[in-house]
């Protein structure tokens, strides 16, 4: 085989190898399908949705520490169904939002369901990613994943 063919084969093999290198990632999946994958260079993300009873926006802020997800804080517009009436942590009202510190460990994965009325969105590094309504739960987790998953999310974002 010629030297040029060996160089091309080597470049292809190294390129494929790099795509399979595991990196710290935040993954959003449904069943066995990866919906989004983000390089974990930021340890915070948020979920925003419309409360099904109050019909107001709700935002929960999460922290990832050593692949464990914790609910750090929440903000919402009105007290109502399912809304905590107090917290042992700080609570304040600012710009029409109630801000509440939570500090609750969720675990290795966060499971949620999205419906048409809730308009769930994942917010990561100031970008919004829709979580379409589905009968199948979304699972959000922080773990090692091939670099290819992150690149696939980036390509979908550029095309989409």
C-alpha positions in Angstrom: 0.0 0.0 0.0 1.3 3.4 -0.8 2.4 5.9 1.8 -0.4 8.3 1.0 -3.0 5.6 1.6 -1.5 4.8 5.0 -1.6 8.5 5.9 -5.2 8.9 4.9 -6.2 5.7 6.8 -4.3 6.9 9.9 -6.0 10.3 9.7 -9.4 8.7 9.4 -8.8 6.3 12.3 -7.5 9.0 14.6 -10.5 11.2 13.6 -12.9 8.3 14.4 -11.0 7.7 17.7 -11.4 11.3 18.7 -15.2 11.2 18.1 -15.4 8.3 20.6 -13.3 9.9 23.3 -15.5 10.1 26.5 -16.1 13.6 27.8 -18.1 15.0 30.7 -21.5 15.8 29.3 -25.0 16.8 30.2 -27.3 14.4 28.3 -31.0 14.7 27.7 -32.6 11.5 26.4 -35.9 9.7 25.9 -35.6 5.9 26.1 -32.4 5.1 24.1 -32.5 8.2 22.0 -30.2 11.1 22.9 -32.2 14.4 22.4 -29.4 16.8 23.4 -25.8 16.4 24.6 -23.8 19.3 25.9 -20.1 19.4 26.8 -20.2 20.0 30.5 -18.1 23.2 30.7 -20.8 24.8 32.9 -22.2 23.1 36.0 -25.6 24.8 35.9 -28.7 24.4 33.8 -32.4 25.4 34.1 -35.8 24.1 33.2 -38.6 26.5 32.3 -42.2 25.7 31.8 -45.7 27.0 32.1 -47.5 25.8 35.3 -50.5 23.8 34.4 -52.9 25.4 36.9 -51.5 28.9 37.4 -50.7 29.4 33.7 -47.5 31.3 34.7 -43.9 30.7 33.9 -41.8 28.7 36.3 -38.0 28.3 36.3 -35.9 25.8 38.3 -32.1 26.1 38.4 -30.0 23.0 38.8 -26.3 22.4 39.8 -24.2 19.4 38.7 -21.5 18.3 41.1 -19.6 15.1 40.5 -22.4 13.8 38.2 -25.1 14.5 40.9 -27.9 16.9 40.1 -29.3 19.2 42.7 -32.1 21.7 42.6 -30.5 25.0 43.6 -33.3 27.5 43.4 -36.6 28.2 41.7 -38.5 31.3 40.6 -42.2 31.7 39.8 -44.8 34.4 39.5 -47.7 33.4 41.7 -48.4 31.2 44.7 -50.9 28.4 44.0 -51.3 24.7 43.4 -48.1 22.8 44.3 -46.2 25.9 45.1 -44.3 25.8 48.4 -45.6 28.5 50.8 -42.3 28.7 52.7 -38.7 27.6 52.7 -36.0 27.4 55.3 -33.8 29.2 52.9 -34.1 32.8 51.6 -37.1 33.9 49.6 -37.5 37.2 47.9 -39.7 39.0 45.4 -38.0 40.9 42.6 -39.2 42.2 39.2 -42.5 40.3 39.7 -40.9 36.9 40.4 -40.7 35.0 43.7 -37.2 33.7 44.1 -36.8 30.7 46.4 -33.5 29.0 47.4 -34.1 25.2 47.6 -30.8 23.2 47.9 -32.2 19.7 47.3 -30.2 16.8 45.9 -32.1 15.1 43.1 -29.5 12.4 42.2 -27.8 10.9 39.2 -30.8 11.7 36.9 -33.7 14.1 36.7 -36.8 12.6 35.1 -39.6 14.8 33.7 -42.6 14.6 31.3 -43.5 17.4 28.9 -47.0 18.1 27.7 -48.5 20.6 25.2 -49.7 22.9 27.9 -46.3 23.2 29.7 -43.9 24.3 26.9 -40.9 22.8 28.7 -37.5 24.3 27.8 -34.0 23.3 28.9 -31.7 26.4 29.3 -28.0 25.7 29.1 -25.4 28.4 28.6 -28.1 31.0 27.9 -29.6 29.0 25.0 -33.0 27.5 25.1 -33.7 23.9 23.9 -37.4 22.8 23.6 -38.5 19.6 25.2 -41.3 18.6 22.9 -44.5 17.2 24.4 -44.3 13.4 24.6 -45.7 10.3 26.3 -42.2 9.3 27.0 -40.2 10.8 29.9 -37.1 12.9 29.4 -34.1 11.9 31.5 -31.4 14.5 32.2 -28.1 13.3 33.6 -24.5 14.3 33.9 -22.1 11.6 32.8 -19.3 10.6 30.5 -20.4 10.4 26.8 -18.6 10.1 23.4 -17.6 13.5 21.9 -19.7 12.5 18.9 -23.0 13.1 20.9 -22.0 16.7 21.6 -21.0 17.3 18.0 -24.4 15.9 16.8 -26.3 18.3 19.1 -24.2 21.2 17.7 -24.9 20.1 14.1 -28.6 19.8 14.8 -28.6 23.3 16.3 -26.8 24.8 13.3 -29.2 23.1 10.8 -32.3 23.5 12.8 
